[in-house]
């Protein structure tokens, strides 16, 4: 049972709270007063959608209250009791964004993910939105939609409602599968007829024999080749040994020649050193050390002066960069001050911008109201155009002249509204452009002020930097001649030191050269003895090489013969593999045919079982529907001419029939509008009884359509006394005051001043 609905900023409901009871709850009010919006709120709370939203006749952003005051968010709270537990759903939405949702059980939050909330609701209620919208919730003028469907659609819709439509899909799927399998079986059979399986087997045996003969020939030739390989190995070893001896002799001869060359070079060098005899090496060494020490001191002095100069160069460069930067900053400050003088006052610009933004906000609010008014006028004009002799609001008789006059008035109001909207849109564009210019001016002034603050004491820094530069330049000019003089003296001492060091090295080298020459002579005599020790015949290597070539030639011939035979073996094996693949494919296809035959048999059996199950379920459900309809019929239909009602399945349709006796049945399409309405209401309640017995809810929008006063009285009695015995809770939406007598629980009266875009006001009138 639904116990409470709380609508916050939902469509025309700003803050509406309704507490419901068991039995029949009645919503009474004029068209557009917000009755259907409340029922849409129940559907949205449960499933996150309702028929108009599902069909995209309305958008999410249109569900948030826009008049008399514009809101950004909407919220719905719905409380209900299932299995003796109290649940509460809270759904929020913001503009066109997706909704958020929370589900509470006995006051405790159990889920806050939107999709999971909807899934849990479906599990609790044991129905989904589709079943809710077609069985429990009958929209305005949609109670009899099943009666008005063409026969093909009606068969599909009723089977879907009864839950047996999928049997037809399964049967069709099975039939399609049988056709595909049969087609595949025929294609395989055609393939096997032209495959030539016996000829393939004979050809395979022939190829296998040829392959085995070639393999035996390869084995014979391989044995002969192995013997030749042993001879080749022995001859190669002998040739290699002889080649190594020749190479050793050549190497020793080259080593002797190199030794002689080095020895001659050293003897010539020793001869040149003869002119240094008689000089005192110790004295020369002391002179060299003294000269090198003096040179080291001069180099240290030179490096120190160069370091001073480098430091001055770095300071000078740094100060010159600073001066350039200060000059640039001075020029930039001057430009900014000129720009600030041209731009004017920052405070005046901010005030002007604020004024433009306030004017823009007022214009947006104005155009929002104009659009809402235009939509209202369009809906009203459309309803008036579709009205068939009756007022769409109160259903009173509407004369053609009055209808035309009302249409002209609505159209005139609509034109005036459109002109005002166009004027307002032009003002908004002008305001937006002017505001953008003002924003840019404020941004420019703020940026100039911030940048001017960064400049301070530029002139003083500039003068100080110039003084430092002049001081460094003066010091730099004094140190340059001193550095040049030091460098000249240093170069002269370096040359003197290098010449003395060269003479000293020559004196040290003579004893060493004499020893090295003696060692080279000993090595020369040793190499000559090694060459004489190697003995080799000139023809021996030539004969060994000839024998090796003969063995290799014979081995190459046998190798070619073996390769040819192995190629034949590979070709035979490839042919055999191809034939085996064909035989394997034939075997697979033969097995496949047997498998397909079994599948066809099973699918035929399955198809028959599906049809039998579908027929049995249809008969049981139709019997239950007919029993439920006849238990309701006399409480809903006020006359005695039709005693019974039934739903009869046909080959491609369902027939809705009424009987005047046990044998005379009349199709519902031949009945009056009132009789159809009573039958549709009976059918709707019966569907709720049979398909949603655990939920026991029913929502009917304008159920008195086409009913006369006597039928309305009987409907009141049924809603008040009989239907609450069958359906635990019923919601009736109507503008007909006569249905008040049918309320067995609560009556809610909906009022709203549409002309002034006022909110919906709901008053609970009574509790029966």
Secondary structure as GFF3:
##gff-version 3
##sequence-region A 1 768
A	DSSP	beta_strand	2	10	.	.	.	ID=ss1
A	DSSP	beta_strand	13	19	.	.	.	ID=ss2
A	DSSP	beta_strand	23	29	.	.	.	ID=ss3
A	DSSP	alpha_helix	35	47	.	.	.	ID=ss4
A	DSSP	alpha_helix	51	54	.	.	.	ID=ss5
A	DSSP	three_ten_helix	60	63	.	.	.	ID=ss6
A	DSSP	beta_strand	73	82	.	.	.	ID=ss7
A	DSSP	beta_strand	85	94	.	.	.	ID=ss8
A	DSSP	beta_strand	100	105	.	.	.	ID=ss9
A	DSSP	beta_strand	108	111	.	.	.	ID=ss10
A	DSSP	alpha_helix	114	125	.	.	.	ID=ss11
A	DSSP	alpha_helix	129	131	.	.	.	ID=ss12
A	DSSP	pi_helix	132	136	.	.	.	ID=ss13
A	DSSP	beta_strand	137	138	.	.	.	ID=ss14
A	DSSP	alpha_helix	145	148	.	.	.	ID=ss15
A	DSSP	alpha_helix	151	162	.	.	.	ID=ss16
A	DSSP	alpha_helix	165	193	.	.	.	ID=ss17
A	DSSP	alpha_helix	197	272	.	.	.	ID=ss18
A	DSSP	three_ten_helix	273	276	.	.	.	ID=ss19
A	DSSP	alpha_helix	281	343	.	.	.	ID=ss20
A	DSSP	alpha_helix	346	386	.	.	.	ID=ss21
A	DSSP	alpha_helix	400	453	.	.	.	ID=ss22
A	DSSP	alpha_helix	458	533	.	.	.	ID=ss23
A	DSSP	alpha_helix	538	636	.	.	.	ID=ss24
A	DSSP	beta_strand	644	649	.	.	.	ID=ss25
A	DSSP	beta_strand	654	659	.	.	.	ID=ss26
A	DSSP	beta_strand	665	667	.	.	.	ID=ss27
A	DSSP	three_ten_helix	668	670	.	.	.	ID=ss28
A	DSSP	alpha_helix	673	691	.	.	.	ID=ss29
A	DSSP	beta_strand	697	701	.	.	.	ID=ss30
A	DSSP	alpha_helix	709	717	.	.	.	ID=ss31
A	DSSP	pi_helix	718	722	.	.	.	ID=ss32
A	DSSP	alpha_helix	723	726	.	.	.	ID=ss33
A	DSSP	beta_strand	729	734	.	.	.	ID=ss34
A	DSSP	three_ten_helix	737	742	.	.	.	ID=ss35
A	DSSP	beta_strand	746	751	.	.	.	ID=ss36
A	DSSP	beta_strand	761	767	.	.	.	ID=ss37
###
